[in-house]
Amino acid sequence: MIDPDQMSSTEREQIGALRLQLMALLRRLRRESDSGDIPLSKLMLLAALLRLGGTASPTELGTAEGLRSSNVAALLRELEKEEMVRREADAGDRRRLHVVITPAGTQAVLENRSRREAWLSQAMAACLNVEERAQLLAAGALLERLAEYQEGKSG
């Protein structure tokens, strides 16, 4: 592991600049997401549900999104009222509930994702040349590894 105290001031400045650049891009993608009718917090929970195969327990959703159970419960109540999800009893244990994404919930996530990807595609085409687009796309795997990093675990 690299000791931050052993980094040069230039490396620290570059890391700070990278953080700011990533945050600026994230804010812009969020603004593109906000042009829909569904708040980002609900979309994130729906997207997590899709990533988990379309069905998950509330606890699994909270873990996937780093949310407290009370926040998950409140969001699920709202999403259920909006018919974006439904709750079903577990076939093996009727005391356990699973949350299932509905076609309306899936459509909301896919439309939002499509809107953000269209913006990103348009911005890349307008701002980057072919080589730069290839570099940025190749960097995606590196960014994913960074996002998955957990202190104390190598990977």
C-alpha positions as CSV (number, residue, x, y, z in Angstrom):
1,M,0.0,0.0,0.0
2,I,1.2,3.5,-0.8
3,D,1.8,5.7,2.2
4,P,0.2,9.1,1.3
5,D,2.9,10.8,3.4
6,Q,5.5,9.4,0.9
7,M,3.8,10.9,-2.1
8,S,5.3,13.9,-3.7
9,S,3.3,17.2,-3.5
10,T,2.7,16.9,-7.3
11,E,1.1,13.5,-6.9
12,R,-1.1,14.8,-4.0
13,E,-2.1,17.7,-6.2
14,Q,-2.9,15.4,-9.1
15,I,-5.0,13.2,-6.9
16,G,-6.9,16.2,-5.6
17,A,-7.5,17.4,-9.2
18,L,-8.7,13.9,-10.2
19,R,-11.1,13.9,-7.3
20,L,-12.5,17.3,-8.3
21,Q,-12.8,16.1,-11.9
22,L,-14.7,13.0,-11.0
23,M,-17.0,14.9,-8.7
24,A,-17.7,17.4,-11.4
25,L,-18.6,14.6,-13.8
26,L,-20.8,13.0,-11.2
27,R,-22.6,16.2,-10.5
28,R,-23.2,16.7,-14.2
29,L,-24.6,13.1,-14.6
30,R,-26.8,13.7,-11.6
31,R,-28.1,16.9,-13.2
32,E,-29.0,14.8,-16.3
33,S,-30.7,12.3,-14.0
34,D,-32.7,15.1,-12.4
35,S,-34.4,15.9,-15.6
36,G,-36.8,13.1,-15.0
37,D,-39.8,12.8,-12.6
38,I,-38.2,10.4,-10.0
39,P,-35.7,11.6,-7.4
40,L,-32.2,10.3,-7.6
41,S,-32.5,8.4,-4.2
42,K,-35.4,6.4,-5.6
43,L,-33.7,5.7,-8.9
44,M,-30.5,4.5,-7.1
45,L,-32.6,2.0,-5.1
46,L,-34.4,0.8,-8.2
47,A,-31.1,0.5,-10.1
48,A,-29.7,-1.5,-7.2
49,L,-32.7,-3.8,-7.3
50,L,-32.1,-4.3,-11.0
51,R,-28.4,-5.1,-10.4
52,L,-29.5,-7.7,-7.8
53,G,-31.6,-9.5,-10.3
54,G,-34.9,-7.7,-9.9
55,T,-35.7,-9.0,-6.4
56,A,-33.9,-8.6,-3.1
57,S,-34.6,-8.2,0.6
58,P,-34.8,-4.7,2.1
59,T,-31.6,-5.5,4.0
60,E,-29.8,-6.5,0.8
61,L,-30.9,-3.2,-0.8
62,G,-29.6,-1.2,2.1
63,T,-26.3,-3.0,2.1
64,A,-25.9,-2.5,-1.7
65,E,-26.6,1.2,-1.5
66,G,-25.1,1.9,1.9
67,L,-28.4,3.1,3.4
68,R,-29.9,2.7,6.9
69,S,-32.9,0.4,7.1
70,S,-35.1,3.3,8.0
71,N,-34.2,5.1,4.8
72,V,-34.7,2.0,2.7
73,A,-38.1,1.4,4.3
74,A,-39.2,5.0,3.6
75,L,-38.1,4.9,0.0
76,L,-39.7,1.5,-0.5
77,R,-43.0,2.7,0.9
78,E,-43.0,5.6,-1.7
79,L,-41.9,3.3,-4.5
80,E,-44.6,0.8,-3.7
81,K,-47.2,3.6,-3.7
82,E,-45.9,4.7,-7.1
83,E,-46.1,1.0,-8.3
84,M,-42.4,0.9,-9.1
85,V,-41.9,-2.1,-6.7
86,R,-44.1,-4.6,-4.9
87,R,-43.4,-6.7,-1.8
88,E,-43.8,-10.4,-1.8
89,A,-43.5,-13.0,0.9
90,D,-40.6,-15.4,0.7
91,A,-41.8,-18.8,-0.6
92,G,-39.6,-20.7,2.0
93,D,-40.2,-18.3,5.0
94,R,-43.4,-16.4,4.9
95,R,-42.0,-14.0,7.6
96,R,-39.4,-12.7,5.1
97,L,-40.3,-10.1,2.5
98,H,-38.7,-9.6,-0.9
99,V,-38.9,-6.4,-2.9
100,V,-39.6,-7.0,-6.6
101,I,-39.1,-4.3,-9.3
102,T,-42.2,-3.8,-11.5
103,P,-42.2,-3.2,-15.2
104,A,-42.8,0.5,-14.4
105,G,-39.8,0.6,-12.1
106,T,-37.6,-1.1,-14.7
107,Q,-38.7,1.3,-17.4
108,A,-37.9,4.3,-15.1
109,V,-34.4,3.1,-14.5
110,L,-33.8,2.2,-18.2
111,E,-35.1,5.6,-19.4
112,N,-33.0,7.5,-16.9
113,R,-29.9,5.4,-17.7
114,S,-30.5,6.0,-21.4
115,R,-30.8,9.8,-20.9
116,R,-27.5,9.9,-18.9
117,E,-25.7,7.7,-21.5
118,A,-27.0,9.8,-24.4
119,W,-25.6,13.0,-22.7
120,L,-22.3,11.3,-22.0
121,S,-22.0,10.0,-25.5
122,Q,-22.8,13.4,-27.0
123,A,-20.3,15.1,-24.6
124,M,-17.6,12.6,-25.5
125,A,-18.2,13.1,-29.2
126,A,-18.1,16.9,-28.9
127,C,-15.2,17.2,-26.5
128,L,-12.8,14.3,-27.3
129,N,-11.1,13.0,-30.3
130,V,-11.1,9.3,-31.2
131,E,-7.9,8.5,-29.2
132,E,-9.1,10.4,-26.2
133,R,-12.5,8.6,-26.2
134,A,-10.6,5.2,-26.4
135,Q,-8.4,6.3,-23.4
136,L,-11.4,7.3,-21.4
137,L,-13.3,4.1,-22.1
138,A,-10.2,2.1,-21.2
139,A,-9.9,4.0,-17.9
140,G,-13.4,2.8,-17.0
141,A,-12.1,-0.6,-15.7
142,L,-9.6,1.2,-13.6
143,L,-12.3,3.5,-12.1
144,E,-14.4,0.5,-11.4
145,R,-11.5,-1.2,-9.5
146,L,-11.1,2.0,-7.4
147,A,-14.8,2.2,-6.6
148,E,-14.7,-1.4,-5.4
149,Y,-11.6,-0.9,-3.2
150,Q,-12.0,-1.7,0.5
151,E,-9.2,-0.7,2.8
152,G,-7.2,-3.7,4.0
153,K,-8.2,-5.9,1.1
154,S,-6.0,-6.2,-2.0
155,G,-7.6,-6.5,-5.4
